[in-house]
Amino acid sequence: MGSASSNARDRDAEGRARNARPRDGLGRPLPYGAEGVPRQPEGIVRAPEESVAEAQELLDAGRPFHAHEVFEDAWKSGPEEERELWRGLAQLAVGLTHAARGNVTGGARLLRRGAGAVEEWAAGSGRERPYGMDLAGVTDWARRLASEVEGGTAVIDAVERAPRLR
């Protein structure tokens, strides 16, 4: 049974996921052959301002999963002293992704974790507006959205609820 299920999955020779399956705007896998949204290329090194602008475009388009990949690239390629900032922003984007998918617990948890990480980074660095970002506004947005998600009163629309990074 194990070999049949592993052969049906997108894996390379070492067993790592190849991620070739089409995905929707929230990063959910679609059936093979379906029309998905273009994937964000991974491992791109961008100037921080480019990362912020590209992530905002993706957030505005209702693609927070893809914005998270931009933040992840910045976290992995940027200077050590900024890693927690970009990681926190990636967590916020994934939190919005989960919230829009209807995952109340995961969405709220990641929104709060990301807000805490961004806030802690800002306090430790003394930089409240790196690359023009309004970190206080972003953390307030995340905590408000986390409370709404937990209230469970409405479906979260990723376009309508996209944060303003600047």
Sequence and secondary structure as in RCSB ss.txt:
>XXXX:A:sequence
MGSASSNARDRDAEGRARNARPRDGLGRPLPYGAEGVPRQPEGIVRAPEESVAEAQELLDAGRPFHAHEVFEDAW
KSGPEEERELWRGLAQLAVGLTHAARGNVTGGARLLRRGAGAVEEWAAGSGRERPYGMDLAGVTDWARRLASEVE
GGTAVIDAVERAPRLR
>XXXX:A:secstr
 HHHHHHTS B TTS B   S B TT  B  TTS       SS    HHHHHHHHHHHHHTT HHHHHHHHHHHH
HHS GGGHHHHHHHHHHHHHHHHHHHT HHHHHHHHHHHHHHHHHHHHHH  SSGGG  HHHHHHHHHHHHHHHH
HT S   TTTT     
